[in-house]
């Protein structure tokens, strides 16, 4: 029997980034982008998507145009996230919350999320707050990254009190030292390091260049060491997150993480259920030819979920 070719799921229907970027419009809103715009062979306006400076400028323009985020910038060696994909995760996370709330997305600052490894870009809190009004805590092991994130918040005074930052002093800990005693989060999210070491990350970088029809370049597509890899890779990181989440089972409604490799999910659902998770979900996401997944789990039983919603989520009907 022949197998049908893989067709990745489309962008979430609430995602603002359907179709091509309107680069002339974005350049009018953010004039520095104009310097990076050029004509493609088919006469379309485009930018060089292998140029990190162009991508940083495009991201700033998108955030300014769609979310009124001013002054977004990141260090030249920091991970530059694709905005459409990051927005997709936020929208799927909103649907996950809605599935526990009679199909209605709980919005507003009563909802609090923890972004594990928020990075210099602060992208998930920025989009989540703009789209749904959620409050966020962003944690990271990189003090310089958090300093840059703080500069973004300073440039946007309306975000003061909506997004706060916390430094994780123990690189092996995910929630310890971040979630305070008695503190509650309606969700956590994370974009974990994918690779198990520097060499693996470099090989992936070289494959990207060859995939673009270009000779491998010493220039990376972006990302500091702690953003790209950790000793146990994506699967090991997620296994640690799962084990450590058990200690905060009653303080978080939904734990979640982006998962880039399907192989990382081989044992995780079984591990989570063995730890006592009452609901484990894998949500497929797609952007162009790229496929990823949102892994989510909770330890709360039905009675505890109803009590949580009644106490914390606006407009709850019990």
Backbone as CSV, one residue per row, in Angstrom:
resi,resn,N_x,N_y,N_z,CA_x,CA_y,CA_z,C_x,C_y,C_z
1,UNK,0.851,-1.199,0.000,0.000,0.000,0.000,0.883,1.244,0.000
2,UNK,0.649,2.136,-0.944,1.456,3.347,-1.018,1.056,4.320,0.085
3,UNK,2.013,5.038,0.569,1.780,6.007,1.633,1.517,7.378,1.020
4,UNK,0.529,8.066,1.540,0.242,9.408,1.071,1.326,10.358,1.567
5,UNK,1.744,11.308,0.742,2.794,12.243,1.169,2.334,13.057,2.362
6,UNK,3.284,13.336,3.248,2.964,14.114,4.452,2.546,15.534,4.072
7,UNK,1.426,15.949,4.603,0.956,17.314,4.416,0.849,17.972,5.775
8,UNK,1.770,18.875,6.112,1.755,19.469,7.442,0.497,20.280,7.669
9,UNK,0.043,20.340,8.906,-1.134,21.157,9.185,-0.860,22.618,8.874
10,UNK,-1.914,23.319,8.473,-1.766,24.730,8.138,-1.606,25.553,9.402
11,UNK,-1.224,26.814,9.213,-1.171,27.717,10.351,-2.538,27.802,11.016
12,UNK,-2.520,28.050,12.309,-3.759,28.177,13.061,-4.639,29.251,12.416
13,UNK,-5.953,29.041,12.337,-6.807,30.032,11.658,-6.799,31.415,12.295
14,UNK,-6.446,31.525,13.586,-6.365,32.852,14.194,-4.990,33.490,14.024
15,UNK,-4.069,32.778,13.406,-2.727,33.317,13.197,-2.802,34.484,12.215
16,UNK,-2.207,35.610,12.556,-2.247,36.819,11.725,-1.377,36.715,10.471
17,UNK,-0.530,35.690,10.379,0.501,35.660,9.341,0.149,34.711,8.211
18,UNK,-1.073,34.772,7.695,-1.472,33.936,6.569,-0.950,34.562,5.271
19,UNK,-0.439,33.718,4.377,0.011,34.224,3.086,1.374,34.902,3.157
20,UNK,1.680,35.692,2.146,2.968,36.376,2.055,2.992,37.603,2.955
21,UNK,4.192,37.964,3.391,4.359,39.211,4.133,4.123,40.401,3.204
22,UNK,3.418,41.400,3.679,3.258,42.655,2.941,4.449,43.548,3.317
23,UNK,5.568,43.302,2.651,6.806,43.983,3.028,6.750,45.494,2.811
24,UNK,6.165,46.000,1.714,6.069,47.462,1.575,5.287,48.099,2.731
25,UNK,4.191,47.455,3.145,3.422,47.976,4.269,4.252,47.961,5.544
26,UNK,4.942,46.863,5.786,5.769,46.750,6.991,6.890,47.795,6.977
27,UNK,7.458,48.057,5.805,8.534,49.043,5.703,8.024,50.454,5.985
28,UNK,6.764,50.715,5.614,6.203,52.033,5.946,6.035,52.187,7.451
29,UNK,5.693,51.096,8.115,5.546,51.139,9.570,6.907,51.124,10.274
30,UNK,7.871,50.459,9.631,9.207,50.305,10.226,10.247,50.594,9.139
31,UNK,10.587,51.864,8.912,11.455,52.258,7.793,12.782,51.505,7.689
32,UNK,13.453,51.098,8.783,14.721,50.381,8.599,14.598,49.105,7.772
33,UNK,13.390,48.531,7.705,13.213,47.307,6.923,13.428,47.559,5.436
34,UNK,13.218,48.772,4.997,13.319,49.102,3.576,14.689,48.738,3.007
35,UNK,15.721,48.879,3.819,17.083,48.603,3.343,17.293,47.130,3.001
36,UNK,16.443,46.236,3.527,16.623,44.801,3.306,15.714,44.239,2.213
37,UNK,14.804,45.043,1.710,13.846,44.561,0.714,14.490,44.556,-0.672
38,UNK,14.257,43.495,-1.415,14.771,43.388,-2.780,13.737,42.668,-3.636
39,UNK,13.972,42.619,-4.932,13.077,41.931,-5.856,13.555,40.501,-6.071
40,UNK,12.650,39.572,-5.986,12.995,38.184,-6.292,12.965,37.959,-7.800
41,UNK,13.361,36.774,-8.253,13.414,36.488,-9.678,12.033,36.543,-10.321
42,UNK,10.985,36.260,-9.510,9.632,36.300,-10.069,8.975,37.667,-9.899
43,UNK,9.776,38.676,-9.481,9.276,40.033,-9.390,8.592,40.378,-8.085
44,UNK,8.604,39.453,-7.124,7.984,39.706,-5.832,8.971,40.419,-4.895
45,UNK,8.419,41.222,-3.982,9.283,41.823,-2.965,9.618,40.773,-1.919
46,UNK,10.869,40.730,-1.506,11.310,39.734,-0.538,12.499,40.285,0.232
47,UNK,12.993,39.492,1.158,14.244,39.788,1.845,15.113,38.539,1.787
48,UNK,16.359,38.665,2.144,17.253,37.516,2.210,17.023,36.821,3.554
49,UNK,16.314,35.695,3.519,15.961,35.007,4.754,17.132,34.244,5.364
50,UNK,18.309,34.323,4.731,19.514,33.779,5.354,20.323,34.857,6.065
51,UNK,19.844,36.096,5.996,20.550,37.229,6.603,19.969,37.490,7.998
52,UNK,20.719,37.198,9.070,20.177,37.393,10.416,19.729,38.825,10.685
53,UNK,20.450,39.811,10.129,20.069,41.207,10.350,18.715,41.506,9.711
54,UNK,18.476,40.944,8.535,17.192,41.138,7.869,16.064,40.487,8.665
55,UNK,16.327,39.309,9.214,15.294,38.609,9.988,14.973,39.354,11.284
56,UNK,15.994,39.893,11.924,15.746,40.663,13.152,14.897,41.897,12.846
57,UNK,15.217,42.552,11.743,14.463,43.748,11.367,13.029,43.389,10.993
58,UNK,12.847,42.277,10.274,11.502,41.824,9.923,10.691,41.516,11.175
59,UNK,11.295,40.819,12.134,10.588,40.506,13.376,10.145,41.775,14.099
60,UNK,11.045,42.735,14.180,10.695,43.993,14.827,9.529,44.676,14.145
61,UNK,9.527,44.628,12.796,8.441,45.248,12.042,7.119,44.522,12.273
62,UNK,7.147,43.191,12.287,5.937,42.411,12.514,5.357,42.685,13.902
63,UNK,6.225,42.702,14.895,5.760,42.940,16.264,5.208,44.354,16.419
64,UNK,5.834,45.298,15.747,5.352,46.680,15.819,4.007,46.822,15.097
65,UNK,3.899,46.199,13.923,2.683,46.346,13.120,1.491,45.637,13.765
66,UNK,1.675,44.377,14.165,0.551,43.590,14.647,0.255,43.781,16.122
67,UNK,1.284,44.022,16.924,1.093,44.026,18.370,1.504,45.325,19.055
68,UNK,1.924,46.324,18.263,2.321,47.610,18.801,3.459,47.467,19.827
69,UNK,4.366,46.548,19.550,5.564,46.367,20.379,6.668,47.246,19.804
70,UNK,7.122,48.213,20.576,8.167,49.132,20.109,9.546,48.654,20.560
71,UNK,10.554,49.001,19.777,11.938,48.810,20.205,12.368,47.374,20.410
72,UNK,11.772,46.432,19.679,12.192,45.032,19.833,13.533,44.831,19.151
73,UNK,14.492,44.352,19.903,15.790,44.028,19.339,16.440,42.968,20.210
74,UNK,17.351,42.196,19.609,18.046,41.129,20.322,19.522,41.179,19.959
75,UNK,20.390,40.622,20.808,21.813,40.549,20.462,22.022,39.767,19.171
76,UNK,23.101,40.074,18.473,23.333,39.462,17.167,23.518,37.946,17.249
77,UNK,23.930,37.427,18.418,24.146,35.984,18.534,22.959,35.261,19.155
78,UNK,21.865,35.957,19.432,20.712,35.343,20.089,19.773,34.711,19.069
79,UNK,18.993,33.762,19.539,18.024,33.090,18.689,16.986,34.083,18.173
80,UNK,16.801,34.091,16.866,15.812,34.979,16.244,14.609,34.128,15.852
81,UNK,13.532,34.173,16.595,12.429,33.225,16.395,11.560,33.591,15.204
82,UNK,11.060,32.598,14.474,10.084,32.879,13.417,8.744,33.247,14.060
83,UNK,8.300,34.464,13.862,7.109,34.966,14.541,5.861,34.130,14.227
84,UNK,5.598,33.748,12.964,4.380,32.973,12.701,4.320,31.674,13.500
85,UNK,5.436,30.962,13.586,5.444,29.711,14.332,5.233,29.911,15.817
86,UNK,5.828,30.962,16.367,5.651,31.228,17.797,4.210,31.652,18.093
87,UNK,3.628,32.428,17.180,2.230,32.815,17.349,1.324,31.589,17.284
88,UNK,1.668,30.642,16.408,0.850,29.443,16.291,0.778,28.691,17.617
89,UNK,1.916,28.564,18.294,1.905,27.868,19.580,0.980,28.568,20.573
90,UNK,1.028,29.883,20.607,0.167,30.629,21.530,-1.303,30.360,21.238
91,UNK,-1.681,30.333,19.966,-3.078,30.099,19.614,-3.505,28.671,19.942
92,UNK,-2.638,27.701,19.707,-2.963,26.322,20.071,-3.050,26.175,21.591
93,UNK,-2.202,26.884,22.306,-2.277,26.860,23.764,-3.605,27.457,24.233
94,UNK,-4.051,28.523,23.568,-5.348,29.119,23.905,-6.472,28.113,23.691
95,UNK,-6.390,27.336,22.619,-7.398,26.306,22.367,-7.355,25.218,23.432
96,UNK,-6.150,24.890,23.883,-6.011,23.906,24.958,-6.719,24.387,26.220
97,UNK,-6.506,25.650,26.581,-7.190,26.204,27.749,-8.700,26.211,27.533
98,UNK,-9.131,26.541,26.320,-10.560,26.570,26.024,-11.188,25.190,26.174
99,UNK,-10.422,24.147,25.850,-10.953,22.784,25.974,-11.254,22.419,27.420
100,UNK,-10.681,23.159,28.356,-10.958,22.956,29.780,-11.906,24.020,30.317
101,UNK,-12.515,24.806,29.401,-13.322,25.956,29.821,-14.568,26.097,28.947
102,UNK,-15.231,24.977,28.711,-16.477,24.965,27.934,-16.302,25.562,26.544
103,UNK,-15.101,25.411,25.960,-14.853,25.898,24.617,-14.565,27.377,24.512
104,UNK,-14.529,28.071,25.643,-14.274,29.515,25.654,-12.842,29.767,26.101
105,UNK,-12.093,30.540,25.322,-10.707,30.846,25.689,-10.703,31.765,26.907
106,UNK,-10.103,31.345,28.016,-10.003,32.249,29.167,-8.946,33.310,28.906
107,UNK,-9.326,34.560,28.974,-8.413,35.647,28.644,-8.361,36.644,29.787
108,UNK,-7.444,37.594,29.661,-7.305,38.624,30.678,-6.168,38.330,31.635
109,UNK,-5.847,39.346,32.435,-4.666,39.252,33.292,-4.851,38.315,34.477
110,UNK,-6.056,37.759,34.663,-6.219,36.752,35.700,-5.466,35.472,35.346
111,UNK,-5.237,35.276,34.047,-4.496,34.101,33.580,-3.002,34.395,33.640
112,UNK,-2.252,33.453,34.227,-0.804,33.636,34.366,-0.076,32.446,33.767
113,UNK,0.916,32.753,32.940,1.718,31.714,32.336,3.182,31.859,32.702
114,UNK,3.894,30.741,32.688,5.341,30.717,32.908,6.004,30.272,31.611
115,UNK,6.863,31.121,31.062,7.628,30.805,29.864,9.024,30.380,30.293
116,UNK,9.299,29.094,30.225,10.591,28.539,30.638,11.603,28.753,29.523
117,UNK,12.674,29.501,29.802,13.672,29.807,28.779,13.186,30.879,27.833
118,UNK,12.714,31.975,28.397,12.098,33.024,27.577,13.075,33.685,26.623
119,UNK,14.367,33.685,26.949,15.381,34.194,26.038,15.401,35.707,25.932
120,UNK,16.336,36.197,25.134,16.441,37.638,24.910,15.257,38.175,24.127
121,UNK,14.581,37.291,23.350,13.519,37.758,22.453,12.176,37.934,23.144
122,UNK,11.915,37.216,24.241,10.689,37.367,25.039,9.433,37.130,24.203
123,UNK,9.537,36.309,23.186,8.507,36.309,22.147,7.178,35.743,22.608
124,UNK,7.183,34.643,23.367,5.904,34.065,23.784,5.129,34.999,24.714
125,UNK,5.748,35.586,25.734,4.992,36.533,26.560,4.469,37.736,25.783
126,UNK,5.258,38.260,24.842,4.810,39.414,24.068,3.553,39.087,23.265
127,UNK,3.568,37.949,22.588,2.421,37.582,21.764,1.241,37.159,22.631
128,UNK,1.495,36.378,23.670,0.410,35.913,24.529,-0.300,37.043,25.235
129,UNK,0.461,38.048,25.669,-0.161,39.197,26.321,-0.951,40.028,25.314
130,UNK,-0.394,40.208,24.112,-1.068,41.022,23.102,-2.340,40.358,22.591
131,UNK,-2.297,39.045,22.388,-3.446,38.348,21.812,-4.550,38.075,22.834
132,UNK,-4.165,37.724,24.064,-5.163,37.234,25.017,-5.128,37.950,26.377
133,UNK,-4.217,38.901,26.535,-4.164,39.649,27.774,-3.592,38.882,28.947
134,UNK,-2.962,37.732,28.689,-2.409,36.924,29.777,-1.197,37.607,30.398
135,UNK,-1.024,37.430,31.700,0.208,37.834,32.367,1.233,36.703,32.261
136,UNK,2.505,37.079,32.332,3.575,36.090,32.183,4.698,36.326,33.181
137,UNK,5.330,35.213,33.558,6.664,35.219,34.139,7.571,34.551,33.125
138,UNK,8.672,35.203,32.774,9.657,34.617,31.877,10.909,34.260,32.649
139,UNK,11.355,33.013,32.563,12.565,32.582,33.269,13.648,32.215,32.275
140,UNK,14.900,32.337,32.721,16.026,31.957,31.869,17.264,31.788,32.731
141,UNK,18.218,30.974,32.227,19.481,30.793,32.933,20.520,31.824,32.494
142,UNK,20.195,32.608,31.470,21.128,33.568,30.873,20.776,34.979,31.343
143,UNK,21.612,35.540,32.228,21.347,36.878,32.766,21.385,37.943,31.676
144,UNK,22.278,37.777,30.694,22.348,38.756,29.601,21.078,38.733,28.756
145,UNK,20.534,37.544,28.540,19.281,37.441,27.789,18.156,38.153,28.527
146,UNK,18.090,37.962,29.827,17.044,38.621,30.609,17.235,40.136,30.628
147,UNK,18.486,40.584,30.611,18.735,42.028,30.560,18.194,42.622,29.261
148,UNK,18.354,41.892,28.157,17.805,42.368,26.889,16.278,42.353,26.920
149,UNK,15.715,41.283,27.490,14.254,41.213,27.614,13.730,42.378,28.446
150,UNK,14.465,42.755,29.475,14.055,43.884,30.313,14.074,45.179,29.514
151,UNK,15.013,45.321,28.598,15.047,46.512,27.742,13.804,46.588,26.863
152,UNK,13.336,45.441,26.367,12.105,45.426,25.570,10.926,45.880,26.418
153,UNK,10.861,45.420,27.673,9.773,45.827,28.551,9.848,47.318,28.865
154,UNK,11.062,47.820,29.059,11.235,49.247,29.340,10.754,50.102,28.171
155,UNK,10.958,49.609,26.951,10.524,50.349,25.763,9.013,50.310,25.561
156,UNK,8.338,49.455,26.341,6.887,49.304,26.225,6.256,49.395,27.610
157,UNK,6.095,50.613,28.124,5.645,50.800,29.514,4.336,50.093,29.836
158,UNK,3.464,49.877,28.863,2.187,49.225,29.160,2.370,47.768,29.586
159,UNK,3.562,47.216,29.310,3.825,45.832,29.687,4.356,45.704,31.113
160,UNK,4.674,46.815,31.754,5.145,46.772,33.132,4.048,46.182,34.011
161,UNK,4.386,45.174,34.779,3.413,44.485,35.611,2.698,43.361,34.894
162,UNK,2.756,43.360,33.551,2.143,42.281,32.782,3.112,41.128,32.553
163,UNK,4.384,41.466,32.407,5.426,40.467,32.171,6.562,40.731,33.154
164,UNK,6.939,39.734,33.932,8.062,39.850,34.859,9.095,38.775,34.535
165,UNK,10.335,39.006,34.949,11.447,38.133,34.592,12.106,37.563,35.836
166,UNK,12.537,36.303,35.743,13.211,35.645,36.862,14.407,34.858,36.340
167,UNK,15.533,34.987,37.049,16.757,34.290,36.674,16.789,32.915,37.331
168,UNK,17.023,31.879,36.519,17.205,30.522,37.028,18.698,30.315,37.286
169,UNK,19.063,30.140,38.545,20.478,30.032,38.909,21.024,28.613,38.773
170,UNK,20.160,27.632,38.614,20.582,26.235,38.496,20.184,25.725,37.116
171,UNK,21.165,25.477,36.263,20.882,25.101,34.881,20.149,23.772,34.773
172,UNK,20.226,22.925,35.781,19.551,21.627,35.747,18.117,21.704,36.257
173,UNK,17.771,22.802,36.900,16.422,22.953,37.435,15.551,23.711,36.439
174,UNK,14.309,23.334,36.375,13.375,23.968,35.452,12.356,24.800,36.207
175,UNK,11.769,24.229,37.252,10.752,24.935,38.029,11.249,25.348,39.413
176,UNK,12.159,24.551,39.995,12.717,24.915,41.307,13.414,26.258,41.204
177,UNK,13.180,27.121,42.205,13.797,28.437,42.213,13.065,29.460,41.367
178,UNK,12.031,29.011,40.652,11.241,29.918,39.808,9.811,30.009,40.325
179,UNK,9.171,28.872,40.525,7.807,28.854,41.060,7.879,28.937,42.573
180,UNK,7.323,29.981,43.128,7.365,30.180,44.579,6.352,29.286,45.284
181,UNK,6.579,29.086,46.571,5.655,28.303,47.381,4.252,28.904,47.332
182,UNK,3.284,28.089,46.996,1.899,28.546,46.944,1.520,29.313,45.693
183,UNK,2.498,29.600,44.817,2.214,30.341,43.587,1.546,29.432,42.561
184,UNK,0.598,29.955,41.797,-0.122,29.167,40.811,0.054,29.752,39.406
185,UNK,0.182,28.844,38.444,0.239,29.214,37.035,-0.820,28.412,36.291
186,UNK,-1.535,29.083,35.418,-2.552,28.408,34.630,-1.929,27.563,33.521
187,UNK,-0.717,27.906,33.122,-0.012,27.108,32.123,1.478,27.428,32.188
188,UNK,2.272,26.484,31.736,3.684,26.740,31.452,3.913,26.396,29.982
189,UNK,4.911,27.022,29.382,5.312,26.685,28.028,6.816,26.780,27.921
190,UNK,7.354,26.166,26.879,8.806,26.114,26.740,9.148,25.767,25.293
191,UNK,10.261,26.324,24.820,10.864,25.921,23.552,12.228,25.350,23.906
192,UNK,12.310,24.041,24.152,13.529,23.468,24.736,14.703,23.431,23.760
193,UNK,15.935,23.357,24.282,17.092,23.144,23.411,16.900,21.846,22.634
194,UNK,17.281,21.863,21.372,17.011,20.710,20.515,18.179,19.737,20.457
195,UNK,19.398,20.251,20.437,20.555,19.403,20.175,21.230,18.952,21.465
196,UNK,22.028,17.870,21.318,22.709,17.296,22.477,24.143,17.808,22.615
197,UNK,24.598,18.657,21.721,25.944,19.181,21.818,26.252,20.147,20.700
198,UNK,27.399,20.826,20.819,27.776,21.850,19.852,27.990,21.267,18.462
199,UNK,28.593,20.074,18.381,28.870,19.479,17.082,27.575,19.160,16.343
200,UNK,26.597,18.613,17.048,25.320,18.296,16.434,24.624,19.563,15.931
201,UNK,24.710,20.624,16.711,24.113,21.892,16.304,24.803,22.439,15.053
202,UNK,26.137,22.324,14.991,26.884,22.813,13.836,26.543,22.011,12.582
203,UNK,26.395,20.698,12.720,26.038,19.868,11.566,24.658,20.251,11.037
204,UNK,23.728,20.530,11.940,22.391,20.951,11.517,22.458,22.292,10.795
205,UNK,23.314,23.174,11.287,23.482,24.478,10.641,24.011,24.314,9.216
206,UNK,24.965,23.400,9.041,25.527,23.152,7.713,24.475,22.561,6.778
207,UNK,23.604,21.682,7.312,22.542,21.111,6.480,21.566,22.190,6.012
208,UNK,21.288,23.164,6.879,20.399,24.253,6.482,20.983,25.028,5.305
209,UNK,22.291,25.299,5.369,22.913,26.038,4.277,22.854,25.248,2.975
210,UNK,23.132,23.940,3.053,23.072,23.113,1.839,21.641,23.028,1.309
211,UNK,20.664,22.988,2.222,19.266,22.953,1.817,18.845,24.201,1.072
212,UNK,19.550,25.297,1.316,19.285,26.559,0.620,20.086,26.672,-0.672
213,UNK,20.825,25.574,-1.002,21.608,25.587,-2.226,22.880,26.393,-2.116
214,UNK,23.366,26.585,-0.888,24.565,27.373,-0.672,25.602,26.551,0.070
215,UNK,26.857,26.922,-0.112,27.929,26.245,0.607,27.805,26.539,2.097
216,UNK,28.079,25.544,2.963,28.009,25.794,4.405,28.832,27.002,4.798
217,UNK,28.243,27.839,5.629,28.895,29.073,6.062,29.199,28.979,7.541
218,UNK,30.219,29.659,7.981,30.506,29.725,9.405,29.457,30.489,10.174
219,UNK,28.627,31.236,9.441,27.590,32.042,10.072,26.439,31.148,10.522
220,UNK,26.052,31.246,11.777,24.946,30.466,12.300,23.639,31.179,11.991
221,UNK,22.551,30.413,11.972,21.246,31.009,11.753,20.722,31.695,13.014
222,UNK,21.470,31.626,14.086,21.080,32.331,15.309,20.873,31.384,16.454
223,UNK,21.331,31.799,17.625,21.111,31.001,18.816,22.369,30.833,19.635
224,UNK,22.270,31.171,20.917,23.376,30.934,21.831,23.399,29.463,22.228
225,UNK,24.515,29.049,22.831,24.680,27.639,23.172,23.522,27.115,24.012
226,UNK,23.125,27.851,25.051,22.056,27.361,25.928,20.698,27.351,25.234
227,UNK,20.548,28.104,24.129,19.305,28.083,23.367,19.254,26.901,22.405
228,UNK,20.403,26.436,21.948,20.460,25.411,20.915,20.648,24.007,21.457
229,UNK,21.424,23.843,22.517,21.700,22.476,22.975,21.919,22.405,24.473
230,UNK,21.699,21.190,24.987,22.027,20.849,26.374,22.543,19.414,26.361
231,UNK,23.121,18.969,27.467,23.818,17.682,27.486,22.927,16.514,27.063
232,UNK,21.645,16.550,27.425,20.766,15.425,27.133,19.842,15.663,25.956
233,UNK,20.026,16.775,25.225,19.217,17.029,24.053,17.754,17.276,24.382
234,UNK,16.949,17.403,23.336,15.539,17.727,23.535,14.818,16.660,24.352
235,UNK,15.018,15.394,23.993,14.299,14.320,24.682,14.657,14.272,26.157
236,UNK,15.957,14.379,26.464,16.376,14.348,27.860,15.854,15.545,28.637
237,UNK,15.867,16.724,27.997,15.340,17.921,28.650,13.864,17.734,28.992
238,UNK,13.094,17.201,28.045,11.671,17.005,28.278,11.417,15.958,29.353
239,UNK,12.252,14.944,29.417,12.107,13.948,30.476,12.378,14.565,31.849
240,UNK,13.374,15.460,31.912,13.630,16.171,33.173,12.461,17.083,33.529
241,UNK,11.939,17.777,32.528,10.804,18.651,32.775,9.609,17.859,33.302
242,UNK,9.352,16.706,32.693,8.237,15.878,33.132,8.422,15.452,34.588
243,UNK,9.625,14.974,34.925,9.867,14.519,36.297,9.747,15.662,37.298
244,UNK,10.287,16.834,36.946,10.250,17.962,37.871,8.857,18.579,37.975
245,UNK,8.047,18.415,36.924,6.694,18.987,36.963,5.845,18.319,38.035
246,UNK,6.128,17.066,38.341,5.355,16.347,39.355,5.392,17.072,40.693
247,UNK,6.503,17.736,40.995,6.640,18.442,42.267,5.731,19.665,42.347
248,UNK,5.224,20.104,41.204,4.363,21.296,41.161,2.981,20.940,40.592
249,UNK,2.597,19.693,40.811,1.372,19.161,40.227,0.138,19.949,40.611
250,UNK,0.121,20.508,41.821,-1.051,21.231,42.298,-0.930,22.743,42.103
251,UNK,0.169,23.193,41.514,0.379,24.629,41.326,0.279,25.073,39.872
252,UNK,0.142,24.116,38.964,0.038,24.400,37.537,-1.129,23.600,36.969
253,UNK,-1.981,24.266,36.168,-3.087,23.551,35.531,-2.565,22.728,34.354
254,UNK,-2.003,23.400,33.350,-1.444,22.714,32.181,0.056,23.008,32.071
255,UNK,0.863,21.974,32.031,2.263,22.075,31.626,2.304,21.840,30.113
256,UNK,3.204,22.535,29.415,3.300,22.299,27.974,4.693,22.625,27.470
257,UNK,5.009,22.074,26.301,6.292,22.364,25.663,6.192,22.113,24.176
258,UNK,6.886,22.935,23.414,7.091,22.671,21.998,7.987,21.447,21.865
259,UNK,7.695,20.580,20.901,8.517,19.400,20.638,8.846,19.391,19.152
260,UNK,10.120,19.505,18.823,10.521,19.585,17.424,10.624,18.213,16.771
261,UNK,11.107,17.227,17.497,11.335,15.898,16.934,10.299,14.904,17.452
262,UNK,9.663,14.182,16.528,8.694,13.164,16.922,9.353,12.082,17.772
263,UNK,10.644,11.831,17.542,11.344,10.806,18.320,11.387,11.144,19.801
264,UNK,11.346,12.442,20.122,11.384,12.844,21.531,10.134,12.411,22.287
265,UNK,9.082,12.053,21.546,7.811,11.682,22.175,7.665,10.178,22.381
266,UNK,8.682,9.412,22.033,8.546,7.958,22.095,8.131,7.457,23.467
267,UNK,8.762,7.979,24.509,8.503,7.463,25.846,7.816,8.463,26.769
268,UNK,7.680,9.717,26.327,7.188,10.758,27.233,5.746,10.559,27.701
269,UNK,4.792,10.244,26.827,3.429,10.048,27.325,3.335,8.970,28.402
270,UNK,4.032,7.868,28.188,4.025,6.789,29.184,4.678,7.250,30.484
271,UNK,5.793,7.996,30.375,6.456,8.516,31.570,5.525,9.438,32.349
272,UNK,4.826,10.304,31.633,3.934,11.261,32.299,2.789,10.550,33.008
273,UNK,2.221,9.543,32.373,1.128,8.807,33.011,1.632,8.047,34.231
274,UNK,2.860,7.510,34.132,3.436,6.822,35.287,3.668,7.783,36.446
275,UNK,3.935,9.059,36.132,4.124,10.074,37.171,2.799,10.530,37.787
276,UNK,1.689,10.171,37.149,0.387,10.539,37.686,-0.381,11.550,36.869
277,UNK,0.090,11.876,35.654,-0.647,12.814,34.808,-2.017,12.234,34.475
278,UNK,-3.050,13.042,34.604,-4.419,12.596,34.347,-4.853,12.849,32.910
279,UNK,-4.112,13.665,32.184,-4.439,13.968,30.787,-3.142,14.347,30.090
280,UNK,-2.836,13.673,28.996,-1.645,13.952,28.190,-2.098,14.158,26.750
281,UNK,-1.701,15.265,26.140,-2.133,15.565,24.782,-0.946,15.934,23.906
282,UNK,-1.028,15.547,22.644,-0.036,15.913,21.633,-0.793,16.623,20.517
283,UNK,-0.481,17.896,20.296,-1.190,18.728,19.332,-0.249,19.025,18.172
284,UNK,-0.623,18.588,16.974,0.205,18.832,15.790,0.100,20.283,15.349
285,UNK,1.237,20.833,14.953,1.295,22.186,14.418,2.164,22.162,13.166
286,UNK,1.943,23.109,12.255,2.745,23.145,11.043,2.931,24.544,10.519
287,UNK,4.043,24.751,9.841,4.335,26.033,9.197,5.121,25.732,7.939
288,UNK,4.466,25.864,6.789,5.130,25.496,5.551,5.442,24.003,5.548
289,UNK,6.695,23.655,5.296,7.098,22.255,5.292,7.587,21.784,6.655
290,UNK,7.535,22.656,7.630,8.036,22.312,8.960,6.896,21.825,9.838
291,UNK,7.137,20.774,10.585,6.147,20.219,11.491,6.695,20.242,12.902
292,UNK,5.852,20.581,13.852,6.218,20.520,15.261,4.999,20.098,16.043
293,UNK,5.158,19.980,17.356,4.088,19.484,18.201,4.080,20.255,19.509
294,UNK,2.894,20.370,20.078,2.752,20.905,21.427,2.370,19.745,22.326
295,UNK,3.239,19.426,23.269,2.972,18.393,24.267,2.426,19.070,25.506
296,UNK,1.303,18.580,26.011,0.674,19.194,27.183,0.212,18.105,28.146
297,UNK,0.290,18.411,29.438,-0.169,17.450,30.438,-0.609,18.167,31.712
298,UNK,-1.489,17.513,32.440,-1.948,18.026,33.728,-2.033,16.882,34.723
299,UNK,-1.863,17.213,35.996,-1.991,16.236,37.077,-3.316,16.408,37.824
300,UNK,-4.086,17.408,37.467,-5.324,17.695,38.185,-6.430,16.741,37.743
301,UNK,-7.218,16.259,38.716,-8.374,15.449,38.355,-9.546,16.382,38.033
302,UNK,-10.678,15.821,37.638,-11.806,16.645,37.183,-12.312,17.570,38.280
303,UNK,-12.375,17.086,39.495,-12.847,17.913,40.597,-11.890,19.075,40.845
304,UNK,-10.582,18.808,40.809,-9.587,19.857,41.016,-9.611,20.875,39.882
305,UNK,-9.865,20.425,38.666,-9.947,21.349,37.530,-11.145,22.285,37.679
306,UNK,-12.282,21.737,38.109,-13.456,22.584,38.301,-13.198,23.633,39.374
307,UNK,-12.546,23.232,40.453,-12.248,24.172,41.537,-11.281,25.251,41.064
308,UNK,-10.300,24.857,40.280,-9.322,25.817,39.733,-10.027,26.840,38.848
309,UNK,-10.866,26.367,37.957,-11.569,27.269,37.040,-12.459,28.243,37.803
310,UNK,-13.160,27.719,38.789,-14.062,28.564,39.559,-13.299,29.674,40.271
311,UNK,-12.112,29.336,40.747,-11.340,30.305,41.541,-10.561,31.292,40.678
312,UNK,-10.151,30.892,39.454,-9.159,31.689,38.727,-9.603,32.169,37.353
313,UNK,-10.511,31.460,36.690,-10.789,31.778,35.291,-12.067,32.577,35.163
314,UNK,-12.013,33.738,34.523,-13.189,34.598,34.409,-14.288,33.969,33.563
315,UNK,-15.530,34.246,33.945,-16.662,33.779,33.153,-16.919,32.293,33.237
316,UNK,-16.379,31.642,34.269,-16.545,30.197,34.386,-17.986,29.850,34.735
317,UNK,-18.536,28.870,34.010,-19.858,28.341,34.324,-19.688,26.921,34.847
318,UNK,-20.034,26.691,36.092,-19.860,25.356,36.692,-21.242,24.740,36.934
